[in-house]
Amino acid sequence: MSFEKLGHWYGWAQGIEPIYWEALRLYVLRRDRFTCQKCYRKLLPSELRCHHVIRKEDGGTDSARNLITLCAECHLDEHPIYAEEAA
């Protein structure tokens, strides 16, 4: 399976993760050398997130070309949790 040309997985809207997600995530983490692409810290896979550069809601795909590695802290900066969302 080529992770460079994946399209949009429509199950995301229903909260369903695609069956290829973990393999794709590891592919991106390895490609980025387990390093956050924002703060440049090298971390363990469990401390890293695979982030869609163009949001799925805005037409972004699951292609590895649209994914980067972020640490949990930098990923939270990209997706802040507001009080009204946590309730």
C-alpha positions as YAML, in Angstrom:
chain: A
units: angstrom
residues:
- id: 1
  name: MET
  ca: [0.00, 0.00, 0.00]
- id: 2
  name: SER
  ca: [1.34, 3.43, -0.94]
- id: 3
  name: PHE
  ca: [0.81, 5.92, 1.84]
- id: 4
  name: GLU
  ca: [1.70, 8.82, -0.45]
- id: 5
  name: LYS
  ca: [-1.54, 8.77, -2.46]
- id: 6
  name: LEU
  ca: [-4.30, 7.92, 0.00]
- id: 7
  name: GLY
  ca: [-7.56, 9.77, -0.31]
- id: 8
  name: HIS
  ca: [-10.06, 10.84, 2.32]
- id: 9
  name: TRP
  ca: [-11.46, 8.20, 4.68]
- id: 10
  name: TYR
  ca: [-15.12, 9.06, 5.16]
- id: 11
  name: GLY
  ca: [-15.36, 7.08, 8.39]
- id: 12
  name: TRP
  ca: [-13.53, 9.88, 10.23]
- id: 13
  name: ALA
  ca: [-16.81, 11.85, 10.35]
- id: 14
  name: GLN
  ca: [-18.36, 8.98, 12.32]
- id: 15
  name: GLY
  ca: [-15.30, 8.63, 14.56]
- id: 16
  name: ILE
  ca: [-14.16, 5.43, 12.81]
- id: 17
  name: GLU
  ca: [-10.41, 5.12, 12.37]
- id: 18
  name: PRO
  ca: [-9.32, 3.53, 9.07]
- id: 19
  name: ILE
  ca: [-7.78, 0.07, 9.29]
- id: 20
  name: TYR
  ca: [-4.52, 1.40, 7.85]
- id: 21
  name: TRP
  ca: [-4.15, 4.27, 10.37]
- id: 22
  name: GLU
  ca: [-1.59, 2.71, 12.73]
- id: 23
  name: ALA
  ca: [0.64, 1.57, 9.84]
- id: 24
  name: LEU
  ca: [0.35, 5.02, 8.24]
- id: 25
  name: ARG
  ca: [1.08, 6.73, 11.56]
- id: 26
  name: LEU
  ca: [4.26, 4.68, 12.04]
- id: 27
  name: TYR
  ca: [5.28, 5.38, 8.45]
- id: 28
  name: VAL
  ca: [5.02, 9.15, 9.07]
- id: 29
  name: LEU
  ca: [6.79, 8.96, 12.45]
- id: 30
  name: ARG
  ca: [9.68, 7.03, 10.88]
- id: 31
  name: ARG
  ca: [9.83, 9.39, 7.90]
- id: 32
  name: ASP
  ca: [10.08, 12.34, 10.30]
- id: 33
  name: ARG
  ca: [12.65, 10.44, 12.41]
- id: 34
  name: PHE
  ca: [10.41, 10.47, 15.50]
- id: 35
  name: THR
  ca: [10.94, 14.24, 15.71]
- id: 36
  name: CYS
  ca: [8.26, 16.88, 16.25]
- id: 37
  name: GLN
  ca: [8.21, 19.06, 13.15]
- id: 38
  name: LYS
  ca: [7.35, 22.14, 15.20]
- id: 39
  name: CYS
  ca: [9.65, 22.08, 18.26]
- id: 40
  name: TYR
  ca: [12.15, 19.54, 16.83]
- id: 41
  name: ARG
  ca: [12.24, 17.32, 19.93]
- id: 42
  name: LYS
  ca: [12.94, 13.64, 19.28]
- id: 43
  name: LEU
  ca: [10.52, 11.55, 21.35]
- id: 44
  name: LEU
  ca: [9.07, 8.08, 21.80]
- id: 45
  name: PRO
  ca: [6.23, 7.08, 19.45]
- id: 46
  name: SER
  ca: [3.76, 7.16, 22.35]
- id: 47
  name: GLU
  ca: [4.55, 10.87, 22.85]
- id: 48
  name: LEU
  ca: [4.03, 11.78, 19.20]
- id: 49
  name: ARG
  ca: [0.94, 12.50, 17.12]
- id: 50
  name: CYS
  ca: [0.34, 12.25, 13.40]
- id: 51
  name: HIS
  ca: [-1.20, 15.58, 12.36]
- id: 52
  name: HIS
  ca: [-3.20, 16.40, 9.22]
- id: 53
  name: VAL
  ca: [-1.72, 19.62, 7.75]
- id: 54
  name: ILE
  ca: [-4.92, 20.34, 5.81]
- id: 55
  name: ARG
  ca: [-7.75, 19.38, 8.13]
- id: 56
  name: LYS
  ca: [-10.01, 16.55, 7.04]
- id: 57
  name: GLU
  ca: [-12.98, 18.92, 7.40]
- id: 58
  name: ASP
  ca: [-11.32, 21.22, 4.85]
- id: 59
  name: GLY
  ca: [-10.76, 18.45, 2.31]
- id: 60
  name: GLY
  ca: [-7.41, 17.15, 3.57]
- id: 61
  name: THR
  ca: [-6.54, 13.56, 2.77]
- id: 62
  name: ASP
  ca: [-4.87, 10.78, 4.73]
- id: 63
  name: SER
  ca: [-1.94, 10.85, 2.30]
- id: 64
  name: ALA
  ca: [1.46, 10.88, 4.00]
- id: 65
  name: ARG
  ca: [2.03, 14.09, 2.03]
- id: 66
  name: ASN
  ca: [-0.63, 15.74, 4.21]
- id: 67
  name: LEU
  ca: [0.66, 14.39, 7.52]
- id: 68
  name: ILE
  ca: [3.43, 15.55, 9.85]
- id: 69
  name: THR
  ca: [4.73, 14.41, 13.22]
- id: 70
  name: LEU
  ca: [3.97, 16.62, 16.21]
- id: 71
  name: CYS
  ca: [4.59, 16.05, 19.91]
- id: 72
  name: ALA
  ca: [1.51, 15.92, 22.14]
- id: 73
  name: GLU
  ca: [2.11, 19.50, 23.34]
- id: 74
  name: CYS
  ca: [2.51, 21.00, 19.86]
- id: 75
  name: HIS
  ca: [-0.48, 18.99, 18.62]
- id: 76
  name: LEU
  ca: [-2.59, 20.48, 21.40]
- id: 77
  name: ASP
  ca: [-1.51, 23.94, 20.19]
- id: 78
  name: GLU
  ca: [-2.96, 23.00, 16.79]
- id: 79
  name: HIS
  ca: [-6.16, 21.59, 18.34]
- id: 80
  name: PRO
  ca: [-6.87, 23.51, 21.56]
- id: 81
  name: ILE
  ca: [-9.60, 22.16, 23.81]
- id: 82
  name: TYR
  ca: [-12.03, 24.84, 24.90]
- id: 83
  name: ALA
  ca: [-14.25, 24.55, 27.98]
- id: 84
  name: GLU
  ca: [-17.43, 24.29, 25.89]
- id: 85
  name: GLU
  ca: [-15.91, 21.39, 23.89]
- id: 86
  name: ALA
  ca: [-14.85, 19.43, 26.98]
- id: 87
  name: ALA
  ca: [-18.37, 19.35, 28.42]
...
